[in-house]
Amino acid sequence: MQTELNTSDFNEKVSQLAIRYAVNVKHGDKVLIEGDIVASELMRELAIECYKAGAHPLVIPYYHGAFVDKYRYGNDEQIRFLSPVRETIFKTYDVMINIFADHNRQKMALIDPEKMKLAQNSPKRKELQKIFSERVANGELRWVIVPYPCDSYAQDAKMDTRAYKSFVYSALKLDEEDPAEYWKMTEEKQDEIIEYLNSVQEIHVLGEDTDLHLSVNGRKWENCCGHRNLPDGEVYTSPVETSINGYIRFTYPGIYQGKEIKNIRLDFKDGRVIKGTAEEGQELLDSILSIEGADLIGEFAIGTNYGISKFTKNMLFDEKMGGTMHMALGMGFAKTGSTNTNCTIHWDILKDMKSSESKIIADDIVIYEAGQWQI
């Protein structure tokens, strides 16, 4: 049974989990808090927790339609432009908190994909992405994504807002007596999986319309347990960029800036996508794949949160579902050993692995079958 919680209590609890556990804000930290203005109440509570910790919060709310206006009315130079303020934040801030909330999930539906690609290929964006990746890898920058249960996400999930708030509350484990302790226990359990995976060299994925080989030799696996995403629950690495061969069909639609791309199949040769097809959204898929570095895989991951069982069109939740795996086109992670860390996109696509033919084989040993770990 899902638990109900009033909005103010939700904001307080999730803010405490984010500030005190996820990014562990310290005295003197400079903290960026940003997101759609629909989540203003959560932004305020996060800022209050920062003040209590002796930190210096900067809150940046986006007005409804801010990104649409940039693409609709901006010229090419304006679309590529990134504020020097953002550059200062990327170079000097200690913590970045992004709130997942939106007033309208379809706001980008009429925007030309080529304009979005123009922004993603901006040289300044690539420069800042490199700075971000390096500072995260060496521990100078901590970041977390925090959800806010707004109406538009509830609509995507095909729930009324009250039920969706309860869903989010439970997924974050705010119904636990000590949510932080729950995520610490998750970390300990997943450490055993990580220890095993760090000794693996080759991965073979089998499933519906899927036969994919990739190398993880020398790459480090990461334990996702509430320090980067809330909610959390996955293990991931960045595969060797030139090693991926075969094909995979993603059984869930890919969601890119609010747009759906359905029934995606990707064919790989020596690490690069040589063919990408979609039942719906082919033009957008082609545009994404033409972004520099986006035809490489930056992440291979397995969801471990069996408490999330419903696809909601929100990858912050969906990629964590137990019984699924996902891959991300584009940017990989320096801390895992990726060499594709400067790509300006990181786009996760999800595949269900609960069918009887679905397997993940590591060095000729079946480690995952029909959505369940075998190790």
Buried (B, 14 or more C-beta within 10 A) or exposed (E): EBEEBEEEEBBBBBBBBBBBBBBBBEEEBBBBBBBBBBBBEBBBBBBBBBEEBEBBBBBEBBEEEEBBEBBEEBEEEEBBBBEEEBBEBBEEBBBBBBBBBBBBBEBBEEBEBEBBBBBBBBEBBBBBBBBBBBBBBEEEBBBBBBBBBBBBBBBBBEBEBEBBBBBBBBBBBBBEEEBBEBBEEBBEEBEEBBEBBEEBEBBBBBBBEBEBBBBBBEBBBBBBBBBBBBBBBBBBBBBBBBBBBBBBBBBBBBBBBBBBBBBBBBBBEEBBBEEBEBEEBBEBBEBBBEBBBBBBBBBBBBBBBEBBEEBBBBBBBBBBBBBBBBBBBBBBBBBBBBEBBBBBBBBBBBBBBBEEEBBBBBEEEEBBBBBEBEE
